[in-house]
């Protein structure tokens, strides 16, 4: 089932390796979330162990929650405010110089619409990609399979259900482009 998950296919999460990966992420997240908040070096050490990549000069303010950790890569000079939930069953790629407000959710998991497979606990996931220099306002939710182009600003409380192009301001539920950003 872990191989199916990694391939982006439907899978059952009762696989022992998926469970071990999840337990690892929960233990490291717990350690991160209980560290002295002024100990940036210890936070960086835990985040480097937890995540697939954690860029130079980046910071995540706890609390932070993720499914697996190793499926999330964070570029350089990224700032993540309190309470990021990153359900990273599929890859979550965050570019350089990204700002993420408090209470943001990056959600890659999907479940079947049909009641039978959903009741049988089948699930899948689609990747999320956030381009360089994006700003996600507080409370933004990014849904499975979404790509947000570079320099884009997503207003607080927005729900991003579809790809957003580069260089725009988008707001709402679902998020819609309000205007283009000129340099």
N, C-alpha and C positions, 0 to 999 in steps of 0.2 A: 504493500500500500504506500510506503514511503516513496518508492520509485514512481508510482502513479502520481503522487502529490507533486514531486519535483518536476514531472513532465507536464503538469497542468491538467491532468485528466481527473475524472471523478475518482474519489478514493474514500475509504473508511478510516477515520482517525484513530481506530483502536490498535494500530500497528505499534509494536513494542519500541521500535526505533523513533517513531514520531513522539511517543510518550516520553522517551528518554530525552529527546531534543527539547521538548516542552518543559520538562522538569529542570533541565539545565538553564533554560531561559528564565524560568520562574525564580530559581535560586539566585542567579546573577542579578535579576531585576530587584529582588528583595534586598540583596546586599547593597545595590546602588541606592535604593530608596531609603535605606536606613543609615547611610553614611553621614558623617558630619557635613552639612551643606556648604561649609567653607573649605572643605578639603577637595579642591579641584583636581589635584594630582591623582587622588584615589578614585574619584569619579571617572577620570579619563582612563585609568587602568582597567576598571571594570567594563566600561563601554567598549574599549578596544578588544577585550576578551569576548564580550557578548555579541557585538555586531560583526557583520561581514567586512565592513570597513568604517573607520571613523576618522575623518579628515583632520588635518592640522588646524588648530585654532577653533575647532568646533566645540560646542557645549550643549548639553541637555540638562535642564533643571528638573530634578525629580519632583513628583513621582513620574515614572516612565513604565509603561507596560508593553510587552510584545509577546507574540506567540512563540517564535523560534529565535529571533535575534540575528542569526547568521544570514538570513535572507534579506536583511536591511543594510544598505550601504549609504553612508553619509559623506558628502564632500567636505571641502575645506571651508573654514570660517562660517559654519552654519550655527545659528542660534535657535534653540528649541526651548520655549517657555514651559511652564509647569503643566503636567498632566497629559502628555502625549500618549495616545493609545495607537499602537502600530501593529495591526494584525497582519503579520508578514508571512503567511503561508505561501504566497507567491512573492517574487522579488519586489522590494520597495527600494527605489533608487532616488536619492535626494542629491541634487547637484551642489555646486559651490555657492556660497554667499546667500543661502536661503534663510529666511526668517519664518519661524513657525510660532504662532501665538498660542496662548494657553487653551487647554481643552480641545485640541485638534484630534481628529480620528482619521487614520489612514487604514482603510478596510479592504483587504484583498479577497477574503473568503466569499464564496457564493454557495447557494444551495439550490437544489432542483425546485422548479415551480410545481411540478407534479407531486401530489401528496404522498404517493407510495414510496418513491425513492427518498423523499425528504424524511418520511417517518422511519425509513430504514437507515438513516444517518449518513447517506451519501453526501459528499460535499466536493467542492473544487475551489479554485482561486484564480484570479487574474492579476497581473502585475500592475503596480502604480509607479509612474515616473514623474518626478518633479524637476523641472529644468533649473538651470543656474539663475540666481538672483530673483527667485520667486518669493513673494510674501503671502503667507496664508494667515489671515486674521484669526482672532480668537473664535473658537467653537466651529471652525470649518470641518466638514466631513468630506473626505475624498473616497468615492466608491470604487469597486473593483474595475480594473482595466483602464483607468483614466491616466492620460498624460497631460501635464500642464506645461506649456511652453515657457521658455526663458523670459525673465523680466515681468511676468504676469503677476498681478495683484488680485487676490481673491478676498472679498469683503467678509467681515465677521459674520458668523452664523450661516454662511452659504453651504449648500450641499452640491458638490461637483459630481454629476452623474455621467458627463461626457467630456471628451477631450476639450481642452482650452488652448487656443493658439498662443504664440509668443506675443509679448508686448500689448497686453490688454488688461483692462479692469473688468472683473466679473463679480456679480453678486446675485444672491437670491437662492430660492429653492424651487426648481433646479437652478444652478448658477447660469446666468446669461451674461454675455458680453455687453457692457455698458458703453465702453469707448476704447479706442486704441491709444496707446501711450507713444508720444513722440519724444525722441531723445532731445 
